[in-house]
């Protein structure tokens, strides 16, 4: 990817302008009063860690969170802010970033608009990464032991025909990885009624994600049992939907011969 930019840098602010009026990114140090000239998507950071993503109207920016840097993205006229902020939030969640104040209701991006907003989102992330800001955690590597790479799994037509059974954390279900980007959860699956709480009585990140996925399919559930087949996006979504995560779901889906989905699909 190659993008032409105009950049202005001062002691407290970096302004990055896309060519052809395709939008502006501002990176600002936190101040007592921050004024936004236009409505924008914002990303709040504390010590270079992303803590919140949202949308703000023009005017004086206010937020109760403790942050010391803010990134604002004012896109081109053809990019809807609501869709762009949802795309940023989705990107952060998929990279295990714990965000504060995630909207309870997920904005649905129309299929006809998905390509446009995704393309613009990727360009913004590409630019931010070059300036040292990543929508993913960056932990110091352990000196005594290298961190193993995340397992990769490959979908095949053979796997798509196999029923996998789940018997974990009080839940029982049957699922198929029937398409490359879809898991089919068969009707009659039993779900964990309530998520476990943190020590302070609050809901954890996985619990919140599980509740949000359940909300999307509440019309197909009665008394914590699914009444219809449900399509989910991934193995992880299956685990979040059924038992709020908390375990490696690739190891919990097991075929009739005792072979896990991980064994069927993991790429060495």
C-alpha positions in Angstrom: 0.0 0.0 0.0 1.2 3.5 -0.9 -0.5 6.7 0.4 0.5 10.3 -0.3 0.2 12.5 2.8 0.9 16.0 4.0 2.2 16.2 7.6 2.5 19.0 10.0 4.2 18.4 13.4 4.4 20.6 16.5 5.4 19.9 20.1 1.8 18.9 21.0 0.1 18.0 17.8 0.7 16.0 14.6 -1.7 16.6 11.7 -1.7 14.1 8.8 -3.8 15.1 5.7 -4.7 12.6 3.0 -4.3 13.8 -0.5 -7.4 14.6 -2.6 -9.5 15.7 0.5 -9.7 12.1 1.7 -9.6 13.1 5.4 -7.4 14.2 8.3 -5.8 12.5 11.2 -4.8 14.5 14.3 -2.6 13.1 17.1 -2.7 15.4 20.1 -1.3 15.4 23.6 -4.1 15.6 26.2 -4.9 19.1 27.4 -7.3 20.7 29.8 -9.4 21.7 26.8 -9.5 20.0 23.3 -11.6 21.6 20.6 -12.7 19.6 17.6 -13.4 21.6 14.4 -15.5 18.9 12.9 -17.3 15.6 14.0 -14.7 12.9 14.2 -13.9 9.4 15.4 -11.6 9.5 18.4 -9.1 7.0 19.9 -8.0 7.6 23.5 -4.6 6.4 24.7 -3.1 6.1 28.1 0.7 5.6 28.0 0.5 4.4 24.4 -2.3 1.9 25.2 -5.6 2.3 23.5 -8.4 2.5 26.1 -11.4 3.9 24.3 -12.8 4.4 20.8 -15.9 6.5 20.0 -17.5 9.4 18.0 -17.6 13.0 19.0 -19.4 16.0 17.7 -17.6 19.3 16.9 -16.8 21.6 19.8 -15.1 21.1 23.1 -14.2 17.4 23.6 -15.0 16.0 27.0 -14.4 12.5 28.4 -14.2 11.2 32.0 -11.5 8.6 31.2 -7.9 9.2 32.2 -6.0 9.6 29.0 -2.9 11.4 27.9 -3.2 11.3 24.1 -6.0 11.5 21.6 -6.2 10.5 18.0 -9.0 12.0 15.9 -10.0 10.8 12.4 -12.1 13.2 10.3 -12.9 11.1 7.1 -13.8 12.2 3.7 -17.5 13.2 3.1 -18.5 9.8 1.7 -17.6 7.9 4.9 -20.2 7.7 7.6 -18.8 8.2 11.1 -21.1 5.7 12.7 -19.8 3.0 10.4 -16.2 4.0 10.7 -16.2 4.0 14.5 -17.9 0.5 14.5 -15.2 -0.8 12.1 -12.5 0.6 14.5 -14.1 -1.0 17.5 -14.5 -4.3 15.7 -10.8 -4.2 14.7 -9.8 -3.5 18.4 -12.0 -6.2 19.8 -10.6 -8.8 17.3 -7.1 -7.9 18.5 -8.1 -8.4 22.2 -7.9 -4.7 23.2 -10.0 -4.0 26.2 -12.0 -0.9 25.5 -14.0 1.2 28.0 -17.6 2.2 27.2 -18.3 -0.1 24.2 -21.8 0.7 22.9 -24.4 -1.8 24.0 -25.9 -1.9 20.5 -23.6 -2.8 17.6 -24.0 -0.6 14.6 -24.7 -2.8 11.5 -22.7 -1.7 8.5 -24.8 -2.3 5.3 -23.3 -5.0 3.0 -23.3 -2.5 0.1 -21.1 -0.1 2.2 -18.9 -2.6 3.9 -16.1 -2.6 1.2 -15.9 1.2 1.2 -15.6 1.6 5.0 -13.2 -1.3 5.4 -10.9 0.0 2.7 -10.8 3.5 4.4 -10.4 1.9 7.8 -7.4 -0.1 6.5 -5.8 3.0 5.1 -6.1 4.9 8.4 -4.7 1.9 10.3 -1.8 1.6 7.9 -0.9 5.3 8.4 -1.3 5.1 12.2 0.9 2.0 12.3 3.7 3.9 10.5 3.5 6.6 13.1 3.7 3.9 15.9 0.1 3.4 16.9 -1.3 -0.1 16.6 -4.8 -1.5 17.3 -3.2 -4.4 19.1 -1.3 -5.1 22.3 2.4 -4.9 22.3 3.9 -6.6 25.3 7.5 -6.9 26.2 8.8 -10.3 25.1 9.7 -12.7 27.9 13.4 -13.2 28.2 13.2 -16.8 29.6 10.7 -18.2 27.2 9.6 -17.2 23.7 5.9 -16.7 23.2 4.4 -19.4 21.0 2.8 -18.3 17.8 -1.0 -18.3 17.6 -2.3 -21.5 16.0 -3.7 -21.2 12.5 -6.6 -23.3 11.3 -7.5 -24.2 7.7 -11.1 -24.8 6.6 -11.7 -27.6 4.1 -14.7 -29.1 2.4 -14.1 -32.4 4.2 -14.3 -30.6 7.6 -17.5 -28.8 6.5 -19.4 -32.1 6.5 -18.4 -33.2 10.0 -20.5 -32.7 13.1 -18.7 -31.6 16.2 -20.1 -32.0 19.6 -19.6 -29.6 22.6 -19.9 -30.6 26.2 -18.3 -27.9 28.2 -19.1 -25.7 31.2 -22.6 -27.2 31.5 -23.4 -26.6 27.8 -24.2 -29.2 25.1 -24.4 -28.5 21.4 -23.7 -29.7 17.9 -21.9 -27.4 15.4 -20.4 -27.5 11.9 -17.8 -25.3 10.4 -19.9 -25.4 7.2 -18.4 -22.4 5.4 -15.0 -20.7 5.6 -16.3 -17.8 7.6 -19.4 -19.3 9.2 -20.1 -21.8 12.0 -23.6 -23.4 12.1 -24.9 -24.1 15.6 -27.7 -26.6 15.5 -31.0 -26.0 17.2 -31.4 -27.5 20.6 -28.0 -26.3 22.0 -28.1 -25.6 25.7 -26.4 -22.4 27.0 -24.8 -21.3 30.2 -27.5 -19.1 31.8 -25.2 -16.5 33.4 -21.6 -15.5 33.0 -19.0 -15.7 35.8 -18.2 -12.3 37.4 -14.8 -10.8 38.1 -13.6 -10.6 41.7 -15.0 -7.1 42.0 -18.5 -8.2 40.8 -18.1 -6.7 37.3 -18.5 -8.4 33.9 -15.4 -9.4 32.1 -14.6 -8.6 28.5 -15.6 -12.1 27.3 -18.9 -12.0 29.2 -19.8 -8.6 27.6 -19.0 -10.0 24.1 -21.0 -13.1 24.8 -24.0 -11.1 25.9 -23.8 -8.9 22.8 -23.8 -12.0 20.5 -26.7 -13.5 22.4 -28.6 -10.2 22.0 -28.2 -10.5 18.2 -29.9 -14.0 18.3 -32.3 -13.6 21.1 -35.3 -14.4 18.9 -33.9 -17.9 18.4 -33.4 -18.8 22.1 -35.9 -19.8 24.7 -35.0 -20.7 28.3 -31.3 -20.8 27.3 -31.9 -23.4 24.6 -31.7 -22.5 20.9 -34.9 -23.1 19.0 -33.4 -22.7 15.5 -30.1 -23.2 13.8 -27.9 -20.2 14.3 -25.0 -18.9 12.1 -22.0 -17.5 14.0 -18.8 -16.0 12.5 -16.2 -18.1 14.2 -15.3 -20.9 16.6 -14.6 -18.2 19.2 -18.1 -16.7 18.7 -19.5 -20.2 19.4 -17.7 -20.4 22.7 -18.7 -16.8 23.7 -22.3 -17.5 22.7 -22.7 -20.8 24.6 -20.5 -20.4 27.7 -19.0 -16.8 27.5 -15.5 -18.2 26.5 -13.0 -18.9 29.2 -11.6 -22.0 27.4 -10.0 -22.9 24.1 -13.1 -23.7 22.0 -11.0 -25.3 19.2 -10.4 -28.1 21.8 -14.0 -28.3 22.9 -15.5 -29.2 19.5 -15.0 -32.9 19.2 -16.2 -35.3 16.5 -17.9 -38.7 17.0 -14.5 -40.4 17.1 -13.0 -38.1 19.8 -11.0 -36.0 17.4 -11.0 -32.2 18.1 -11.7 -29.5 15.5 -8.2 -28.3 16.3 -6.7 -31.7 15.3 -8.7 -31.6 12.1 -7.7 -28.1 11.0 -4.5 -26.8 12.7 -1.7 -25.8 10.4 1.8 -26.7 11.5 
